[in-house]
Amino acid sequence: MGAISVRLPDDLKDKAMQLAKKKNISFNSLVNHWLQAAVQQEETLEWMMRRLSGKNPELVIAKFERFLEKTQSGNEPPLDEIQQAMEA
């Protein structure tokens, strides 16, 4: 595992440390989570751009809207059940 030193504005560092404390996690864990989320977001956007390259945006949106119109609520598990499964 690598280590880096990052300069942060004092107010951002203070707010991030408060958030980590509120979430009962370390500052390091919070920063790792943020970096992981940012990298995953970028990778997802790159993947989507490759998949949609050359496609008509209006047609893609129209197809997606038709898909959403067909979806219906089903027997989704309650939130607490989902959370328990994620913790297992």
HELIX and SHEET records of a PDB file:
HELIX    1   1 ASP A   10  LYS A   22  1                                  13    
HELIX    2   2 PHE A   27  LEU A   52  1                                  26    
HELIX    3   3 PRO A   57  LYS A   70  1                                  14    
HELIX    4   4 LEU A   79  GLU A   87  1                                   9    
END                                                                             
